């Protein structure tokens, strides 16, 4: 509803609350652990060194966190979902990796300016509702000449198509820019402006599950956005979304032996903060 022809301001706090509830539902760590190779590759892409101080933003269950710690960097791992930080801490303890875990919102990072040599985020910061604010915070905490490394799902890849499929059945928040824009080099250049130089490369990630139904079971149970979308629908509406999801899975599946193997493109981003 508009007032005197004006579009009302977006209630970012409400959107953030709903997103927090989504990512707190299910157990993202079950899905997140399958993405570990992305964190490893990202640390190589930023040429991570053992004498660097690293911040992992919206770290989830700690894929980039652990990859950086395995390279002997001093790592601070943050997320606004405490349960995910606990999963990351469990993994770090099992590998005897020293990591500092701290609850923090990507849009309000509680760290001093220029306090990190490298700032990382794998499929995390891209989901912030206030994208400009998140970009400013990443730049602020990264030292001049330091690097920001991101892994973001692309708009036309498997996960991009997944979110578009969900959006046909459960409308996304009005007025909020799609997180998939972070998978576009042009959008990142606009977001970070003159604050950093952007180098981006599209990379493949292979989703490997026992079957189409196994993927659907795991994501419906543990992946917050799918879990919440299905939970918001009943009867024929839920069945319609499930049908569209199965059609998408059939379209992307490259396996012919009954298993599920699908490429999911993501944008690997390395930015150097301007001095």
Helices and strands as residue ranges (DSSP letters): H 12-24, H 28-32, G 33-35, H 36-45, E 53-56, H 63-70, E 74-79, H 82-95, E 99-103, E 116-122, G 125-127, H 131-141, E 142-153, H 158-167, G 179-183, H 185-192, G 193-195, E 196-209, H 212-222, H 224-231, H 235-252, E 260-273
